[in-house]
Protein backbone atom coordinates (compact mmCIF):
# COMPACT_ATOMS: atom_id res chain seq x y z
CA UNK A 1 0.00 0.00 0.00
CA UNK A 2 2.88 2.34 0.74
CA UNK A 3 4.28 1.94 -2.78
CA UNK A 4 0.92 2.83 -4.31
CA UNK A 5 0.61 6.01 -2.25
CA UNK A 6 4.18 6.98 -3.11
CA UNK A 7 3.48 6.51 -6.81
CA UNK A 8 0.27 8.51 -6.50
CA UNK A 9 2.11 11.35 -4.77
CA UNK A 10 4.74 11.40 -7.52
CA UNK A 11 2.06 11.41 -10.21
CA UNK A 12 0.26 14.31 -8.55
CA UNK A 13 3.56 16.20 -8.23
CA UNK A 14 3.88 16.13 -12.02
CA UNK A 15 0.23 16.30 -13.08
CA UNK A 16 -0.88 19.44 -11.26
CA UNK A 17 2.02 21.63 -12.47
CA UNK A 18 1.55 20.24 -15.98
CA UNK A 19 -2.11 21.27 -16.02
CA UNK A 20 -1.26 24.70 -14.62
CA UNK A 21 1.46 25.14 -17.23
CA UNK A 22 -0.90 24.18 -20.04
CA UNK A 23 -3.45 26.72 -18.84
CA UNK A 24 -0.84 29.47 -18.44
CA UNK A 25 0.72 28.82 -21.84
CA UNK A 26 -2.67 28.95 -23.53
CA UNK A 27 -3.30 32.42 -22.08
CA UNK A 28 0.24 33.63 -22.77
CA UNK A 29 0.20 32.22 -26.30
CA UNK A 30 -3.04 33.97 -27.19
CA UNK A 31 -1.82 37.29 -25.79
CA UNK A 32 1.56 36.80 -27.45
CA UNK A 33 0.02 36.18 -30.84
CA UNK A 34 -2.00 39.37 -30.50
CA UNK A 35 1.00 41.44 -29.49
CA UNK A 36 3.16 39.97 -32.28
CA UNK A 37 0.54 41.05 -34.81
CA UNK A 38 1.03 44.64 -33.67
CA UNK A 39 4.75 44.64 -32.80
CA UNK A 40 6.82 41.89 -34.45
CA UNK A 41 9.96 43.03 -32.63
CA UNK A 42 8.59 41.50 -29.41
CA UNK A 43 9.16 37.93 -30.61
CA UNK A 44 12.10 37.28 -28.27
CA UNK A 45 10.15 38.48 -25.27
CA UNK A 46 7.13 36.37 -26.16
CA UNK A 47 9.27 33.25 -26.54
CA UNK A 48 10.72 33.82 -23.07
CA UNK A 49 7.28 34.42 -21.56
CA UNK A 50 5.98 31.17 -23.06
CA UNK A 51 9.01 29.23 -21.80
CA UNK A 52 8.89 30.45 -18.18
CA UNK A 53 5.88 28.32 -17.10
CA UNK A 54 7.70 25.18 -18.30
CA UNK A 55 9.91 25.47 -15.24
CA UNK A 56 6.91 24.46 -13.10
CA UNK A 57 6.79 21.07 -14.84
CA UNK A 58 10.54 20.62 -14.48
CA UNK A 59 10.33 21.39 -10.76
CA UNK A 60 7.37 19.00 -10.45
CA UNK A 61 9.42 16.29 -12.13
CA UNK A 62 12.30 16.89 -9.72
CA UNK A 63 9.93 16.67 -6.76
CA UNK A 64 8.47 13.43 -8.15
CA UNK A 65 11.96 11.99 -8.51
CA UNK A 66 12.76 13.00 -4.93
CA UNK A 67 9.55 11.31 -3.74
CA UNK A 68 10.25 8.09 -5.62
CA UNK A 69 13.98 7.85 -4.84
CA UNK A 70 14.09 9.01 -1.26
C-alpha positions in Angstrom: 0.0 0.0 0.0 2.9 2.3 0.7 4.3 1.9 -2.8 0.9 2.8 -4.3 0.6 6.0 -2.3 4.2 7.0 -3.1 3.5 6.5 -6.8 0.3 8.5 -6.5 2.1 11.3 -4.8 4.7 11.4 -7.5 2.1 11.4 -10.2 0.3 14.3 -8.5 3.6 16.2 -8.2 3.9 16.1 -12.0 0.2 16.3 -13.1 -0.9 19.4 -11.3 2.0 21.6 -12.5 1.5 20.2 -16.0 -2.1 21.3 -16.0 -1.3 24.7 -14.6 1.5 25.1 -17.2 -0.9 24.2 -20.0 -3.5 26.7 -18.8 -0.8 29.5 -18.4 0.7 28.8 -21.8 -2.7 28.9 -23.5 -3.3 32.4 -22.1 0.2 33.6 -22.8 0.2 32.2 -26.3 -3.0 34.0 -27.2 -1.8 37.3 -25.8 1.6 36.8 -27.4 0.0 36.2 -30.8 -2.0 39.4 -30.5 1.0 41.4 -29.5 3.2 40.0 -32.3 0.5 41.1 -34.8 1.0 44.6 -33.7 4.7 44.6 -32.8 6.8 41.9 -34.5 10.0 43.0 -32.6 8.6 41.5 -29.4 9.2 37.9 -30.6 12.1 37.3 -28.3 10.1 38.5 -25.3 7.1 36.4 -26.2 9.3 33.2 -26.5 10.7 33.8 -23.1 7.3 34.4 -21.6 6.0 31.2 -23.1 9.0 29.2 -21.8 8.9 30.5 -18.2 5.9 28.3 -17.1 7.7 25.2 -18.3 9.9 25.5 -15.2 6.9 24.5 -13.1 6.8 21.1 -14.8 10.5 20.6 -14.5 10.3 21.4 -10.8 7.4 19.0 -10.5 9.4 16.3 -12.1 12.3 16.9 -9.7 9.9 16.7 -6.8 8.5 13.4 -8.1 12.0 12.0 -8.5 12.8 13.0 -4.9 9.5 11.3 -3.7 10.3 8.1 -5.6 14.0 7.8 -4.8 14.1 9.0 -1.3 
